[in-house]
């Protein structure tokens, strides 16, 4: 099956220069062994560095012309203004030529044989996305495994991890994962577009992949962890350059918006609202006034959030409790 590798980038020329060779190699390896087409599509999010000119010199084209048979097609599209991660990815996936889209950060190195195991997961028609096993690029520490889901203290919990005994183990029950991290995950393009892609209300970054994945689970799809597909990630190469307090406020705002759109169980939602009010009242005592700014920013979009909440309640095929039950038998590692 054909695969489009979509890479969003913003002022990431040095990262592309470092990591694109491994992407070329993985795409070429998959094409040669599967005899299926691949493309590498860079979506430049209004960069002010020399990204565009360098990519043109490296063979990337602004058009959609086919390349020589058996070789990955190289394409570039450019946002005139900076739109943020989610909307940039949405544009890339919409323009992708193939039914499967491997979404990679510009600071991720895929292993040579990374692509094929992900493609195999989509033999199950219910699969919405499959994500890689991830190691930190510099330290070698494992930082991306299967994710568990649950609800406690007023919030959906998504970051508890589990792993399997070996990188090639893929037997027995499906390796469900609560969310597919947008930095190294493959998506069914048609399903991605069908449910609306990454949520624009979460621009410019953070929680887009969690929100999209939870929405997919509730729409009746599934998300898998694929330990045979390994990538290495230089964590926070782009966001790490921004003001940490501002980033934290955006993260907290988006966490709230995620819940307000997608948490539909009445008891859970009441618990969430009570918890948010408690956090707001105690924010000054906890020396976290930034939470109040995040809350104010989230409530500023209440009209749009209410509309989106109504849409998702109508489209849901699973309840919140149905989703959490799928993860009850998983164990932590």
C-alpha positions as CSV (number, residue, x, y, z in Angstrom):
1,X,0.0,0.0,0.0
2,X,1.3,3.4,-0.9
3,X,2.7,5.6,1.9
4,X,3.1,9.4,2.2
5,X,5.6,10.6,4.7
6,X,4.5,14.0,5.9
7,X,6.9,16.2,7.9
8,X,5.8,19.6,9.2
9,X,8.6,22.0,9.8
10,X,9.1,25.6,11.1
11,X,12.6,27.1,11.0
12,X,14.0,23.6,11.2
13,X,16.6,23.6,8.4
14,X,19.4,22.2,10.6
15,X,17.0,19.4,11.8
16,X,16.0,18.5,8.2
17,X,19.6,18.4,7.1
18,X,20.4,16.0,10.0
19,X,17.3,13.8,9.9
20,X,16.1,13.6,6.3
21,X,18.7,11.1,5.2
22,X,17.2,8.5,7.5
23,X,13.7,9.3,6.1
24,X,14.9,8.9,2.5
25,X,16.5,5.6,3.4
26,X,13.3,4.3,5.2
27,X,11.1,5.4,2.3
28,X,13.4,3.9,-0.3
29,X,13.7,0.6,1.6
30,X,9.9,0.2,1.9
31,X,9.4,1.0,-1.8
32,X,12.0,-1.5,-3.0
33,X,10.7,-4.3,-0.8
34,X,7.0,-3.8,-1.1
35,X,6.9,-2.4,-4.7
36,X,4.5,0.2,-3.4
37,X,4.9,3.9,-4.0
38,X,6.1,6.4,-1.4
39,X,6.5,10.2,-1.2
40,X,8.1,12.6,1.2
41,X,6.0,15.7,1.6
42,X,7.5,18.6,3.6
43,X,5.0,21.2,4.9
44,X,6.9,24.4,5.7
45,X,4.9,26.4,8.3
46,X,6.1,29.9,7.3
47,X,9.7,29.5,8.0
48,X,12.0,32.5,7.9
49,X,15.2,30.4,7.5
50,X,16.5,28.9,4.2
51,X,14.4,25.8,4.4
52,X,12.6,26.2,1.1
53,X,15.7,27.0,-1.0
54,X,17.6,24.1,0.6
55,X,14.8,21.6,-0.1
56,X,14.6,22.7,-3.7
57,X,18.3,22.1,-4.0
58,X,17.8,18.7,-2.5
59,X,15.3,17.8,-5.2
60,X,12.0,18.6,-3.6
61,X,9.4,20.0,-6.0
62,X,6.5,22.4,-5.6
63,X,4.4,20.5,-8.1
64,X,2.8,17.0,-8.0
65,X,4.9,15.5,-10.8
66,X,5.8,11.8,-10.5
67,X,9.4,10.8,-10.1
68,X,11.2,7.8,-11.5
69,X,9.4,4.5,-10.8
70,X,10.5,2.9,-7.5
71,X,11.9,6.1,-6.0
72,X,10.2,8.2,-3.3
73,X,8.6,11.4,-4.7
74,X,9.8,14.6,-3.1
75,X,7.3,17.4,-2.6
76,X,7.2,20.7,-0.6
77,X,4.3,22.9,0.2
78,X,4.5,26.2,2.1
79,X,2.2,28.1,4.4
80,X,2.4,31.8,3.8
81,X,1.9,32.4,7.6
82,X,2.7,30.3,10.6
83,X,-0.4,28.1,11.3
84,X,0.9,25.8,14.0
85,X,1.4,22.1,14.2
86,X,-2.1,20.8,13.8
87,X,-3.2,22.9,10.9
88,X,0.1,22.4,9.1
89,X,-0.3,18.6,9.5
90,X,-3.9,18.8,8.3
91,X,-2.8,20.5,5.2
92,X,-0.1,18.0,4.5
93,X,-2.4,15.0,5.0
94,X,-5.1,16.5,2.8
95,X,-2.5,17.0,0.0
96,X,-0.9,13.5,0.5
97,X,-1.1,11.2,-2.5
98,X,-1.4,7.8,-0.7
99,X,-3.9,6.1,1.5
100,X,-1.5,5.8,4.5
101,X,0.3,8.8,6.0
102,X,3.3,8.4,8.1
103,X,3.5,11.7,10.1
104,X,7.0,12.5,11.4
105,X,8.5,15.4,13.3
106,X,11.5,17.0,11.6
107,X,13.7,15.8,14.5
108,X,12.8,12.1,14.2
109,X,15.1,9.4,12.8
110,X,13.2,6.3,11.6
111,X,15.0,3.0,11.5
112,X,15.4,1.5,8.0
113,X,12.7,-1.1,8.4
114,X,10.3,1.2,10.3
115,X,7.5,1.6,7.7
116,X,6.4,-2.0,6.8
117,X,5.2,-3.1,10.3
118,X,3.0,0.0,10.6
119,X,1.5,-0.7,7.2
120,X,0.7,-4.3,8.2
121,X,-1.4,-3.0,11.1
122,X,-3.9,-1.4,8.7
123,X,-4.9,-4.9,7.4
124,X,-7.5,-4.5,10.2
125,X,-10.1,-2.1,8.8
126,X,-10.9,-0.7,12.2
127,X,-7.4,0.8,12.7
128,X,-7.3,4.6,12.6
129,X,-3.6,5.0,13.5
130,X,-0.5,3.0,14.6
131,X,2.5,4.6,16.4
132,X,6.1,3.7,16.8
133,X,8.3,2.7,19.7
134,X,10.4,5.8,20.4
135,X,13.8,6.3,22.0
136,X,15.4,9.6,22.9
137,X,18.0,10.4,20.2
138,X,20.8,11.5,22.6
139,X,20.3,9.5,25.7
140,X,18.9,6.3,24.2
141,X,16.1,6.3,26.8
142,X,12.8,4.7,25.8
143,X,10.3,7.6,25.7
144,X,7.5,6.3,23.5
145,X,5.6,3.1,24.2
146,X,2.0,2.0,24.4
147,X,-0.3,4.4,26.3
148,X,-3.0,3.4,28.8
149,X,-6.2,5.3,29.3
150,X,-8.4,6.0,32.3
151,X,-10.2,8.6,34.3
152,X,-9.3,9.9,37.8
153,X,-9.5,13.1,39.8
154,X,-11.6,14.9,37.2
155,X,-9.3,14.3,34.2
156,X,-8.8,11.8,31.5
157,X,-5.4,10.2,32.1
158,X,-3.5,9.3,28.9
159,X,0.2,9.2,29.7
160,X,0.7,5.9,31.7
161,X,2.9,3.7,29.6
162,X,3.3,0.0,29.0
163,X,5.8,-1.9,26.9
164,X,6.3,-5.5,25.7
165,X,9.1,-7.9,26.3
166,X,10.9,-7.3,23.1
167,X,11.0,-4.9,20.1
168,X,9.7,-7.6,17.7
169,X,6.9,-9.0,19.8
170,X,3.6,-8.6,18.1
171,X,1.5,-11.7,18.9
172,X,-1.9,-12.3,20.6
173,X,-4.3,-9.5,21.4
174,X,-3.9,-6.1,19.6
175,X,-1.6,-3.7,21.3
176,X,-4.1,-0.9,21.9
177,X,-2.8,2.5,22.7
178,X,-4.7,5.5,24.1
179,X,-3.2,7.9,21.6
180,X,-0.8,8.0,18.6
181,X,1.8,10.7,19.1
182,X,1.9,13.0,16.1
183,X,5.7,12.8,16.0
184,X,6.0,9.3,14.6
185,X,2.6,7.7,13.8
186,X,0.9,6.4,10.7
187,X,-2.7,7.3,9.9
188,X,-5.4,6.1,7.6
189,X,-5.8,9.2,5.5
190,X,-9.4,8.7,4.6
191,X,-10.4,8.2,8.2
192,X,-8.3,11.1,9.3
193,X,-10.1,13.5,6.9
194,X,-13.5,11.9,7.7
195,X,-13.4,12.8,11.4
196,X,-11.9,16.3,10.7
197,X,-8.2,16.0,11.4
198,X,-6.4,17.8,14.2
199,X,-8.6,20.3,16.1
200,X,-7.9,23.9,15.1
201,X,-9.0,25.2,18.5
202,X,-5.8,23.6,19.9
203,X,-3.5,25.7,17.7
204,X,-0.6,26.4,17.7
205,X,0.5,23.1,19.5
206,X,-0.1,20.5,22.2
207,X,-2.8,17.9,22.8
208,X,-3.8,17.7,19.2
209,X,-2.7,14.1,18.9
210,X,-4.4,13.1,22.2
211,X,-7.7,14.9,21.2
212,X,-7.7,13.4,17.7
213,X,-7.0,9.9,19.0
214,X,-9.7,10.0,21.7
215,X,-12.1,11.2,19.1
216,X,-11.2,8.3,16.9
217,X,-11.7,5.8,19.7
218,X,-15.1,7.2,20.4
219,X,-16.0,7.1,16.7
220,X,-15.5,3.3,16.9
221,X,-11.9,3.1,15.5
222,X,-8.8,1.7,17.2
223,X,-5.2,2.8,17.7
224,X,-2.3,0.5,17.9
225,X,1.2,0.6,19.4
226,X,3.7,-1.1,17.0
227,X,6.9,-2.0,18.9
228,X,8.5,-3.4,15.7
229,X,8.7,0.1,14.2
230,X,11.4,2.1,16.0
231,X,12.3,5.8,15.8
232,X,14.7,8.1,17.6
233,X,13.5,11.5,18.6
234,X,15.5,14.6,19.6
235,X,12.7,15.7,22.0
236,X,11.4,19.3,21.9
237,X,13.8,20.6,19.4
238,X,11.3,23.3,18.2
239,X,9.0,23.9,21.2
240,X,12.0,23.8,23.5
241,X,13.2,27.1,22.0
242,X,10.0,29.0,23.1
243,X,9.1,30.7,26.3
244,X,8.4,27.8,28.8
245,X,5.7,29.7,30.8
246,X,3.8,30.5,27.6
247,X,4.1,27.0,26.4
248,X,2.8,25.7,29.7
249,X,-0.2,28.0,29.6
250,X,-1.1,26.8,26.0
251,X,-0.7,23.2,27.2
252,X,-3.1,23.7,30.1
253,X,-5.6,25.6,27.9
254,X,-5.6,22.8,25.4
255,X,-6.0,20.1,28.0
256,X,-9.2,21.8,29.2
257,X,-10.6,22.3,25.7
258,X,-9.9,18.6,25.0
259,X,-12.1,17.6,27.9
260,X,-14.8,20.1,27.2
261,X,-15.2,18.8,23.6
262,X,-14.9,15.1,24.3
263,X,-15.8,14.1,27.8
264,X,-19.5,13.3,27.5
265,X,-20.2,11.0,30.5
266,X,-22.4,13.2,32.9
267,X,-20.8,12.0,36.1
268,X,-17.3,12.3,34.8
269,X,-18.0,15.7,33.4
270,X,-19.4,17.0,36.7
271,X,-16.3,15.6,38.4
272,X,-14.1,17.4,35.9
273,X,-15.8,20.8,36.4
274,X,-15.6,20.4,40.2
275,X,-11.9,19.7,39.9
276,X,-11.3,22.6,37.5
277,X,-13.0,25.0,40.0
278,X,-10.9,23.6,42.8
279,X,-7.7,24.1,40.8
280,X,-8.8,27.7,39.9
281,X,-9.6,28.6,43.5
282,X,-6.3,27.2,44.8
283,X,-4.0,28.4,41.9
284,X,-2.7,31.4,43.9
285,X,-2.0,29.3,46.9
286,X,-0.1,26.7,44.7
287,X,1.8,29.5,43.1
288,X,0.4,28.6,39.7
289,X,-1.4,31.8,38.5
290,X,-0.8,30.7,35.0
291,X,-3.6,28.2,35.4
292,X,-6.1,31.0,35.7
293,X,-4.8,32.5,32.4
294,X,-5.2,29.1,30.8
295,X,-8.7,28.8,32.1
296,X,-9.6,32.3,30.8
297,X,-8.2,31.5,27.4
298,X,-10.2,28.2,27.2
299,X,-13.4,29.9,28.3
300,X,-12.9,32.5,25.6
301,X,-13.7,29.8,23.0
302,X,-16.7,28.4,24.7
303,X,-19.1,29.0,21.8
304,X,-16.9,27.1,19.4
305,X,-16.2,24.4,22.0
306,X,-20.0,24.0,22.6
307,X,-20.5,23.5,18.9
308,X,-17.7,20.9,18.6
309,X,-19.0,19.1,21.7
310,X,-22.5,18.8,20.1
311,X,-20.9,17.4,16.9
312,X,-18.8,14.8,18.7
313,X,-21.7,13.6,20.9
314,X,-23.8,13.0,17.8
315,X,-20.9,11.2,16.0
316,X,-19.7,9.0,19.0
317,X,-20.2,5.2,18.7
318,X,-18.5,4.5,22.0
319,X,-19.0,6.1,25.4
320,X,-16.2,7.3,27.6
321,X,-16.6,4.3,29.8
322,X,-16.5,2.0,26.8
323,X,-13.1,3.4,25.8
324,X,-11.6,3.1,29.3
325,X,-12.8,-0.5,29.6
326,X,-10.6,-1.4,26.6
327,X,-7.5,-0.5,28.7
328,X,-8.5,-2.0,32.1
329,X,-6.6,-5.3,31.5
330,X,-3.4,-3.6,30.5
331,X,-0.5,-3.4,33.0
332,X,2.1,-0.8,33.7
333,X,5.7,-1.4,32.9
